[in-house]
Amino acid sequence: MLTLAREMTTNIAVSDAIFDAARACFDKEVLVELVMEIAHYASVARFLAALKTDLQPDDQSYLDKSTLPA
């Protein structure tokens, strides 16, 4: 799931290998919902970044602990 989310967030398109691996783990309904949720949160992040929305004071500590690329 994290590999799928990272690829969708970083590359937008998902490689066949990663999509096939996700398909092997989840049924069609769950996979569609998962992809929709990842896309939704990615769009929210892009929306907030475009508006240069500031973080709440406590949010930076979560980002500092994140393993996702900056």
Backbone as a ProteinNet text record, in pm:
[ID]
protein_1_A
[PRIMARY]
MLTLAREMTTNIAVSDAIFDAARACFDKEVLVELVMEIAHYASVARFLAALKTDLQPDDQSYLDKSTLPA
[TERTIARY]
82.2	0	87.2	192.2	278.6	353.5	393.9	462	369.1	245.1	145.2	125.6	110.9	91.3	211.2	331	451.1	460	432.9	442.6	335	213.5	107.7	140.9	201.3	232.4	353.1	452.4	576.2	567	514.7	515.1	378.6	275.9	135.7	89.9	155.1	121	183.4	123.6	171.8	223.6	340.9	397.2	311.3	320.9	245.3	283.7	411.9	458	395	391.9	333.9	182	118.4	-26.9	-61.5	16	-8.5	10.3	111.4	133.8	16.5	-33.8	-149.4	-273.1	-290.7	-405.5	-400.6	-280.1	-266	-301.9	-292.9	-320	-463.5	-528	-660.6	-759.1	-885.3	-986.4	-1015.9	-1092.3	-1114.8	-1176.3	-1276.7	-1345.1	-1249.9	-1171.4	-1076.6	-968.2	-920.3	-816.6	-867.8	-990.9	-1048	-1059.2	-1108.5	-1119.8	-983.7	-885.5	-750.8	-691.9	-703.4	-652	-725.7	-856.8	-932.6	-884.2	-859.9	-813.5	-674.4	-585.2	-450.4	-458.2	-537.1	-553.1	-614	-711.2	-775	-673.7	-598.8	-502.6	-390.4	-350.5	-249.5	-303.4	-430.3	-488.4	-501.1	-535.8	-542.6	-404.1	-302.4	-165.6	-124.1	-155.4	-121.4	-200.2	-325.7	-408.8	-350.3	-315.2	-259.2	-123.5	-42.5	88.4	73.4	-20.6	-41.9	-84.4	-159.8	-204.1	-103.6	8.8	114	57	-25.5	-87.7	17.2	21.2	117	74.5	172.8	145.8	97.7	20.7	-12.6	114.1	130.5	255.5	296.1	200.2	232.8	260.9	228.1	239.9	383	474.7	611.7	677.2	645	706.5	668.3	546.6	505	581.9	600.4	675.4	821.4	878.7	1017.8	1038.8	935.5	942.9	908.6	857.1	809.8	924.6	897.2	996	974.4	871.1	844.9	942.4	977.1	1068.8	1006.1	1089.9	1040.6	995.9
-117.8	0	125	128.5	246.8	264.3	154.3	163.6	223.2	180.1	234.9	384.1	422.3	562.9	647.5	596.3	672.5	691.4	586.6	597.8	691.7	682	772.9	917.3	939.2	1074.5	1131	1048	1094.2	1099.6	993.3	981	1004.3	1012	1020.6	888.9	845.8	716.5	604.9	488	372.2	268.2	214.3	111.9	-14	-91.5	-217.2	-309.9	-313.6	-403.9	-368.7	-241.5	-200	-218.5	-187.4	-207.1	-355.6	-440.1	-584.8	-636.1	-582.5	-623.1	-579	-458.6	-411	-494.5	-527.8	-609.5	-748	-799.1	-930	-924.2	-805.1	-790	-749.5	-680.4	-623.3	-663.4	-680.1	-705.4	-574.4	-581.6	-464.4	-347.7	-376.8	-269.7	-197.8	-272.3	-212.3	-135.7	-189.6	-122.7	10.7	13.2	138.5	240.9	198.7	290.2	339.5	251.5	288.6	392.2	368.2	462.6	596.7	592.9	717.8	795.6	728.3	796.4	855.9	780.3	832.1	954.9	947.1	1059.8	1180.7	1155.8	1265.3	1338.3	1264.6	1328.8	1397.2	1340.2	1405.3	1537.5	1538.4	1662.6	1768.4	1727.3	1821.3	1880.2	1795.3	1843.8	1943.8	1914.9	2007.9	2138.4	2130.7	2248.6	2337.8	2278.7	2355.9	2414	2338	2387.8	2504.4	2496.3	2604.4	2733.6	2719.8	2837.8	2880.6	2808.9	2837.6	2841	2742	2730.4	2693.3	2767.3	2739.3	2617	2548.1	2435.9	2487.2	2405.2	2433.2	2408.2	2474.5	2461.2	2316.7	2229.2	2091.3	2001.2	2045.3	1959.7	1931.8	2025.1	2006.7	1884.8	1856.1	1740.4	1610	1601.1	1481.6	1469.7	1581.3	1579.4	1542.6	1588.9	1557.9	1408.7	1338.1	1194.4	1111.2	1174.2	1104.6	1039.7	923.2	856	888.8	968.3	1006.2	1114.4	1116.8	1221.6	1358.5	1457.1	1595.3	1650.9
0	0	0	82	84.6	-46.2	-107.8	-237	-341.3	-342.2	-433.6	-407.2	-281.4	-246.4	-285.8	-259.6	-296.7	-447.4	-522.7	-668.4	-722.7	-670.7	-716.2	-682.8	-567.5	-523.5	-596.7	-618	-680.4	-832.5	-892.2	-1038.2	-1101.8	-1022.4	-1063.3	-1126.9	-1235.3	-1295.3	-1211.4	-1217	-1140.8	-1238.8	-1209.4	-1296.8	-1293.4	-1398.9	-1405.5	-1291.2	-1257.7	-1152.1	-1016.9	-984.4	-856.7	-857.5	-968.9	-975.6	-966.3	-1032.1	-1023.7	-881.4	-810.7	-671.7	-583.6	-606.8	-530.1	-562	-688.8	-730.3	-665.7	-642.6	-578.4	-429.7	-370.6	-227.2	-195.8	-288.7	-261.5	-369.6	-330	-432.6	-506.7	-614.4	-700.6	-624.4	-543	-469.1	-374.3	-300.2	-205.4	-280.7	-390.7	-468.6	-523.5	-573.1	-623.7	-510.3	-394.5	-281	-235.1	-233	-192.5	-287.9	-417.7	-516.4	-505.4	-482.1	-465.7	-343.8	-233.5	-111.5	-131.6	-192.5	-218.8	-308.9	-413.8	-506	-434.2	-348.7	-275.1	-187.4	-107.6	-18.3	-95.6	-208.2	-291.5	-347	-386.7	-439	-329.7	-209.1	-97.3	-70.6	-71.8	-48.9	-156.3	-280.6	-389.6	-377.6	-339.6	-320.1	-211.7	-97.9	13.3	-22.4	-96.2	-137.6	-234.2	-326.4	-423.2	-354.8	-246.3	-171.8	-65.2	-59.2	39.7	181.4	210.5	341.7	445.5	553.4	660.1	739.6	793.5	882.7	1017.3	1082.8	1220.7	1302.8	1416.1	1492.8	1524.1	1551.9	1588.9	1469.5	1348	1230.5	1188.7	1210	1164.1	1228.5	1352.8	1419.5	1350	1295.2	1221.5	1090.5	1022.2	897.8	920.2	1029.9	1060.1	1082.3	1129.5	1154.6	1030.6	927.1	808.7	731.6	673.7	590	443.2	413.8	275.3	231.6	103.1	57.2	69.7	90	105.1	-27.6
[MASK]
++++++++++++++++++++++++++++++++++++++++++++++++++++++++++++++++++++++

